[in-house]
């Protein structure tokens, strides 16, 4: 499938409500984000406003809803909001919350979808290529099954629901993802439970914000239940809604036909994990173009370093402002090998740390807030040097943001060669004006 322009929302959005499971009042503010930032949740009620990327790597297993967690920051019930973002092909947005759970609204995605439609969609200069699985990806267990089939154009979801208690209930629904169709056919479908589950969920501390205004209850009387439904097959439609939201955690658009039978969030997660693993393998082999990353020309537009001190050859993955992965190909022609153990060339460990620091600088400087800034290295903690780096090695560099503010940041950095740890450290930086932006006075 051909690449398309990345998209963000046209303006800020604010919604308020109560969490379906926590029962806590919460305010949600959606903000436009830079290309390549992805969907990021930010807990503004916690110290240092920690961020959690909406990808499967941060998915935390919990019953009955999708939960994301990074360090002390946790965000519950993200699937209804993510479904609306997926339907409108929103790739980049910051979702600020002053509580632990996305507001449940009326138990559907309608309020989110209406807000996104009203705010509008803004296309960005950078592109993203939807991912199509090479072959069928199939997962099944305990009576459920889900499969992703290759598809040339767009995303189709087919769901079959079956319940035997409190009564026999079977529904099926197929949906081709499209913004207008989503607004009419999927967004209004509300979350539901069976009458047998209600007390058990309450005892487990779930559903504290659930009520007849936001949650359907499947009881023993089909005629009584039918009076409350927005669609005759509303239960199956809501399962499609949840599935669409969970698929958003792949981190890039998906072109496939997903066929699901009796699945829930655990099954959706298993499929996304399998798709993510396949995607990363094909990216590493060069069979699929990476959705994020920087080539050497883009790196030099961000960093002031040049030969012989530029030590990052390519950034192969950028996950919002949270994580970056880069590579450094080490050859015998490196200028430092001429004087560093000429008979047994070894890359100076301090330069391995410098390569990590440069990758951290790229990650920190990607925010538009830092235009005209330079990341100045302040210090390192918990430094460990494990193995020598030799000519012919490829350094894989990984940095993860621990803290990022307007004046500086702190990252955790690791360098490996063939999956063996070479060096690691925690690095601190200060952001200062670039010399080109400072007027120098004569001494």
Phi, psi and omega in degrees: 000141184290149175297155174229164178294139172293158185223148171226178180279155185285334179200173180292150179230141176227132178223151178227153178180199182240138177293136182298323185260320181278334185074006183274139173291141185210147175250131179246127176236121177262132182235142174303147181228158180295156174302138180086352182287331184076189175267123185230132173265136181235121179272095184284351179271354182256154178304137178067010173047061184297152182245148178230112177293144179272072176226163185296337179297337182251011180284129183246127187290120175216149181286145167072359178198167178261128185235133176251142181213138173217112183059231182281350186267130179224142178226123183259156172054059182272348193294324182290320176293314182297326178298319179294319178296320179295318182298326180263010178056044176274118182265327190229119178197145174258126181251101181271133179230142174255027178198179189275355186218141174297136180302140184280343182052233180263019179088001180237192177256006189299315182296320179295313182296318179297320180293318179295317179298320180292322180290332180086167182244134180245121177281147184243164186293322182285153183249166175221141181255117177303145182264132175244122178299144182291318179227176177298134176247117191235135176224137176207153178184147170052041175088358176244159179208147178211139183220142174251120181253141178301143178213135186291326188218118171080179184243127176241136181239128177237126183230137174240122180255136177220125173231140176257341180222143008283357173206164177291126184216125179226129177219150177220146180207139177237138188217127171267120188294123181202139185303312182294316179296323178298316180301320186273321194254335187240312186306322182284351184288126188264158177293159185208162173219162171273155181299332180288337183273340191305305183294323180296319179292319177299318180296331179275003179084012181260164176068027182293337178255007182282144178206177179293347178277342184226001182219128175274145177241122177276110181254187183283347185252104183297327181292319178295319180293321185300330181294335182267352188279144173275333175224149176301330181247040185299327181297313180295323179295322178292326175298322175297319178301310179300318181297316179299317179296318180292326178294336177300337182287355173296333177092001175203159181300153183236132174247104186192168170249114180261123179244118186235140180229113176060035183263163174221201185297324180296319179292318178301318180297317180299320179293315181297322178298318178294316179297319180296318179297315179296317180300313182295322178296318182287329174294316181299324180279353180083010181281338180229134178289134180293145180283337178224163179140171182222135172274182188295325179294320178291324177298317183289340174284339181264316184262148176278350186290148176220173178307137003264014187261356176278115191243016174240118182277326182200142170260115187264348180202134174229125182248090183056227174250018186263325190205146175218146177234129180226171178227150173228115177273120185264118179243163180291346181276002178301137185299334184283341182291337181297333183239356183253098185052065183306326179284337178218081187300128177226131178292127178304132183300328181296332178281332171297317177294325177296321178298319177296319180296322179294319177296321177298320178299320178298316181295315183291327186272001182288336180292137178299333179302337187256018177302135181080013180250159173234136177276114181261127183291130181253325182172174182225147173231157174053045181281132176224130177246123191252313187220158177283149176251127188243162175305138182097346178282154170244117177280126171259119187252131179227128175233140179233132182287126173264326179205140178215115177235184182289338183258348182173189181198173178220136182228157169258129187234141179220141175237133180229156170231120182051047177070004176262132181293129179257314182204152175209154181190161167255128188240140178246141181227154171239141179261122181232164178296139174296143179305330181289344181255005182249130177277118182273133176267146177291139180282000000 
